[in-house]
């Protein structure tokens, strides 16, 4: 073992986390050892913690990490000890999607990000010996390498593909959420949909991912009409401060008609669903205008489906696509969004709330209730 450290562990898939002592395996050539300073809490973490998305008991989650490199494996050359890094998803770096600039569609994406182990099947983390339970079966290794990082830990082993080196002056806590949520929302607008200047966009669900989509549409692409749709009026007001031109209260009849009134004659040019809720997705598709294009970035878990009016889809030339991680190349999109923030075009600090890692229960509760749009745990 290379190091004993502290991590948030999910002992059972019931949504409960515990601070536990863990041990890290020896570093492999394609890994780096990172001291985590901050990690964003994403709804994907919470979905895994209850088994909606792939997970196992005794899991260390976290996939919006940020920290300082302590050591690197022999085959890891793009970072060195002392570098600051933001952590994103893992990818093989060798398949067709990876080599063509679309690593979010890596052929091994699910195994590398949700498999709970390294690509060779070995665990990177182990529960530390517990004198009260010497028979603990988890000593054989626990669910780790989540998104190549498992960053709900003070120290962690990270796959090289997950690490993006950033400048020494980078505020790690502020930019940690770029690793998943922010690049997913912004990337959906910039990459998957390729929103045009002056066009109309509807964003369904304005949590942190949706807020990123709103800012990308309004501030980075210059969309003429940006409609935020959410159940919470307070979030709609914030979305309007960040660039939305309209706010529509969702979850009721008449949403499609209201959007069509805002964007006559028959709906919006582009739309993004950040909820993963089938009923919301159907509403999003219905609000598309002629040759409208929509993308889903919210993850509902396996087996969910949505119906489509095929004749309307055909005659209006609508498109509906999935979008993983904003179809992002993290090494390019993360620095781009950092530059946008520095120039005032991506003010993500408007909805980030910080918590000491020991206050993780409050951070998780605030995330679930919606009190915190984006909670970030500080480990330093």
N, C-alpha and C positions, 0 to 999 in steps of 0.2 A: 504494500500500500504506500501511496506517495504522501498522503496528508490526511489528518483528521480535521473536520470542520463542522460547521452548523448549517442545517438546512431545514426548510419547511417540507415535511413529509406528509403524504396522504395515506394513513394506515389502512383505511377502508374506503371504498368508493361511496362515501356518504356526504361528501362536501366538506368534511372537517380536516383541518391541517394541524400539525403539531411541530413544534421546534424540536428537532432531534439531532444528536451527534451522529455524523456519518463519516465514512472513510472513502477517500478517492483511490481508484486504481492507479497503477503506474501510467505515466503519459505514453501514448502511442505516437509514432512518427507523424501522423497527420492531425495531431491535436495541439492545443495550447492550454496551459494552465492559467486561469484568469481569477483574479481577486475581484469579486462582484461588488460594485459600489451602489448600484441601483438596478431595480427590475420592475417594469410595468406589470400590472395585473390586467390580464385580458380575459374576456368571457370564454375563450377557448380553454384557458386553464381551469375555470370553474366548471365547464362542461365535462372536461376530462375527470375532474375530481368526483363527479357523480356518475361517471360511466356512460354519459350520452355520447361522448367521443372516445375513441380507443384509449384504454388505460388499464392498469392493474393496481391492486393494493400495494402499499409501500412504494409510492411514486414520488419523485421529486420533479415538479413541473417548473414553469417559468420559461418564457421564450421572448422576452423583451429586455434582455440583460445588457448591462454596460459596466465596464470595469477596466482594470489594468492588467496587462500581460505579465505574468511572473516567470514563465518558462515556455519554450516551444519545442515540439518534436523535430526530429531530423528532417522530415519532409515538409515542414511548415516554414515557408520562406518570406511571406509577404508581411509578417509582423515580427517583432523582436521584443524581448523583455523590456519593460518600461513603457511600451506603447499603450495608449488608450484605445479601446475598441468598443464599438456598438455591435451587438449580436443579433443575428437574424436567423432565417431558416437554413436547414442543411440541404445540400444537394451533392450529387456524385461528381460533378465537374467534368464528366466524360461522355455522357449520352448525347443524343441529338439535340433535345431541348436545351440542355446545359451549354453546349458549345455554340448554339445559335442565339444565345442571349435571352433564353426563356427558362431559367433554372427553377422557377416555381412549378414547372411541369416536368421536372426531372422524373425519369421512369421509376426511380426508387423513392419518390417523395414520401409516400405514406410510410414505408418501412423506416426511412431515415428520421422522420419527424414524429411519428406516432408509435414506432415499434418498441420503444423502451430499452433499446440496447444499441451498441455500435453496429456498423455494417457487417462486422464479422460475427455478430451475435453475442459478444461479451458485454457485461455490464461495466459502466464506469464508476458506479457508486455502490457502497455496501453500508448496511447499518452497522454502527459501532457496536462492539460487544456490550450486552446488557446483563449485568450480574443477576438481575431479577428474573431474566428469561434466557438462560444459557442455551435453551433448545431452539431459539428463534430461527425459523427456517429462512428468513430473509438474509441470513449471513451468506447465502449463495449469490447474492446480488439483488439489487432492487431496480425498479423501473426508472431508467435514467436516460441521459443523452436526448432528452426531449427537445425537439427542434435543433438537435446538435449541441444543446447548451445546458438544459436543466438549471436555469439561472436563479431559482428560488433557493440559493445557497450562498454562503459567504465566499466559498471557493468552488470552482467547478472546472471540469475538463470539457473543452469546446472543440468541435470539429472545425478544421481550418476554413471550410466553406462558409461557416456561420459568422466569421469575424470580419468586420469592416474597420480598418484603422482610421482614426480621426485625429485631429490636431491636439497638441498637449493642453491647450486652454479650453477644450470642450467641456461644457457643463454636462456631465454624464447623466445626472438625474433628470434633467430637462429633456435630453434627446433619447433616453432609453426607449420610449414608446415608438420611435421610428422603426425599430426592428421588425414590428409586425403591424399593429393597428394603423398607424399613420401611413405607412407605405401602402397598405392594402387599400385604404380609402382613396388616397391620392392617386395611386397607381391605377385603380379602376377607371378614374376619370382621364388620366393622362395616357395610359397604355391600352387597356382593354377596350375602352369606348372611343378614345381619341377625340374628345369633345372639341368642337369647333368654336372659335370666337363668334359671339353674337347669337349662339344657339340657345336652346332651352333645355334645362336639366332638372329632374326631380330626384331628390335623395330621400329614401325611405328609412327612417331610423337614424337620429342624429345623436348617437353616442360618440365616442372618440373617433371611430372609423367614419361615421357619417359626417362629423364635423370636418374631418380631413378632406372628405369628398367635396363638401361645400366650399371650403377654402380653395381647393384645387380648381374647381369649376369657375368660381367667381374671380379669384385673384390671380391664378396662374394661367388659365385659359381664356378669361374674359367672356364667359357665357353671359348672354344678355338677360336671361331669366333663370333664376335658381330657386327652386321650390323645395323647402324643407318640410318633411312630413314626419310627425312624431306624436306620441300620446301625451307628452308633457309640454304644456305651453311655455314653461320657463326655458326649456331647451330650444324651443322655436325662437324665442326672443334672442337667445345667445347666437343661434345660427344666423339670424338676421344681422346681428352685430358683426359677424364674421364674413358676411358676404351674400347671404340668401336675400333674395328680393321679396319672397313671400313665405309665410308659414301656414301650413295646413294641419289641423288636428286630425290625426289618423284614428283608425279603429271604429269607424262609423260609416253609415251609408252616405253616399253623396260625394265621397272623396274624388272619384274619377270625374264626375261632373264638374266639381270645383276646379280641378286641374285643367280640364278642357276649356273652362271659361277663362282661365288665366292664359292658356295657350291655345287659342282657336286655330283651325276649326275642330281638330280632333285629338289634340294632345301634344306631349313633349317630344323633342328630338332624341333625348337621352334620359336614362334613368338608372339609378343604382339602388339595389336592395341591400341593406346592412343588417337585416334582422334574421334572415333564414326562415321566416315563418311562411308556410305555403300560402295562406290567405293573403298575406301582404304581397307576396311575389305575384299572385294572380292580379291583384289590384294594380301593381306596377306595370305589368304587361298590358292590362286594359287601358292604362292612361297614356300609352305610347301613341304618337301620331303617325302619319304616313312615313314609312321607311325609318321608323324609330328604332333605336337600339338600346337594349337594357342588359344589365349584368347583375348577377347575385354574388355577393362576397360573404354574406352571413352563412355560417355552417350549422345546419339543423340536426346533423347526425344522420347515419345511414337509414335508407328506406323511406324517406319523405319524398312526396311527389306533388305536382301541381298540374291542374288541367289547363288546357289552352283552347280557345275558340279557333279551330284550325282555319275556317273560312275567313275570319277577320285577320288572322295572322297572315294568310296568303294574300288577300286582296289589298291589304295596306303595306305589305312588304316588311313586316316587323321582324326584328331579330332579338333573340334572348340567349345570352351566353353565360357560362360560368366564369368565375374569375378567382383564381387562387393567388393570394399574396400580392394582388394588384398587378400580376404578370410582371413583377419587378425584377430588375437586376440590382440587388442591394448595394453593391459596390458603386453603382452610379446614381441610383435614385436617392439613397440616404444622404450623400453629400449635396445633391441638388436641393433636397428639402431643407437641409441645414442652411444653405445659402439663401433660400427663399425666406426662411425664418429671420436670418440676419438682416435682410432687407425689408422686413416688416410685412411680407406677403403671406406668411404662414404662422400666425401668432398662436401657436399651440399652448403657450403658457396660460391662455385664457381659461382652459378647462382641465389643467393638471393639478392634482392635489397630492401632497407628499405625506408619507407616514414612515415613522421608524419601523424597522422590520419586526420589532417586538410588539408592535401594535397591528400586526397582520390581521387579527380577527376583525378589528374595526374597519380596516381597509377593505377587506372582503365583504363585510356587511354593507358598507357604503357603496361598493360597486354593485352589489345585488339590488339594493334599494334604489339605485340611481342617484343617490346623493353625490357621489363622486363620478364624474364622467370618465376620468382616467386617473386611477390611483397608482402611485409609484412608491414602492418600498425602497427606503434608503438603508443600505447595509453598512455604510461607513460612518 
